[in-house]
Amino acid sequence: MPHCITLIPGDGIGPEVADATKRVLAGTGVNIEWDVQHSGLQALEESGDALPDATVESVRANGVALKGPTTTPVGKGHVSANVRLRRALDLYASIRPAKSMPGVVSRYEDLDLVVVRENTEGLYSGQEVQVTDGVVVSIKVVTEAASRRIATAAFEYARKNGRKRVTAVHKANIMKMGDGFFLECVGDIAKGYPEIQYDTAIIDALCMQLVRNPNVFDVMLMENLYGDIISDLCAGLVGGLGVVPGANIGADVAVFEAVHGSAPDIAGQGVANPLGLIKSAVLMLEHIGELSAAERLYSAIEQTMLDPKARTADLGGNATTNDVVDAILEAC
Ligand code: ATP
């Protein structure tokens, strides 16, 4: 029986990296039947909606999706299709591992960090109002239910993956109520996982420590906006946005997508690094129980990165997206 999986190519470099990932997955021999659906600018032009109902329904029906990035206009225009998808499917946990890879040059070696980001509320609640002329308010929402379930997701992830420590990241010295309540909820959940070390870090101090001595961290748990920012920082520590994967997990549905955005500056040139989405596909294979294929694919990626000729421009090389795919397929 094939795995039925929704494929959302997205826009910008999305279709290129989605096609690359499809080719690599075909090379693993895992039987996948793709249900291609649209989201982002192309969907907006074709149907007037950046996230058509059919796309949401397909993901709901299949339970798993692989998604390319979609462009969100800054300061105006349509609401982010990503935020809408996460909300529509209640994809509350964003898991973003940032792990060093052999051959990929970065400031630190042997990094193995994981950001667990709350995906449904915080400052991404979409509740903004103009109170009066010259005054705009953005509301940061913190609920007990969402805080407890993201904390549970982080500790369960730590337990399943043999991680030793969870650090809750906050700014409760300033946002005493909002972040203070988040910490209270997380602290309560932590009591159920005595084998995992639990501590907290103020976000500004964490940023400084991440830049100076990131090896001290393990799993970092945080609300939505902090997670968005810290994921990019962690990506920078292990080689850049082009190489880090992500998983958005809900109770019944999971969507796998790279951390990077649609990178319109390099779209259509065939030079985008496909590793972010390909590594997201490794997480997807693990999720659907194809563990040996996941392992084979990950070691093929690692082997490929040892060859400078298989590195794209963001990693200091000249390889095209297709060159990377060919090299991985050869190593598979
Ligand atoms: P968003 O707001 O949608 O998250 P962003 O503003 O963070 O997007 P990205 O689209 O992620 O920006 O890209 C930032 C820059 O990083 C791009 O301009 C591009 O040069 C580079 N970049 C991102 N992803 C890749 C990739 N897969 N391969 C090569 N370069 C990339």
Residues whose N, C-alpha, C, O or C-beta is under 5 A from the ligand:
A	BS01	ATP	T70 L241 G242 V259 H260 G261 S262 A263 D265 V271 A272 N273 D314
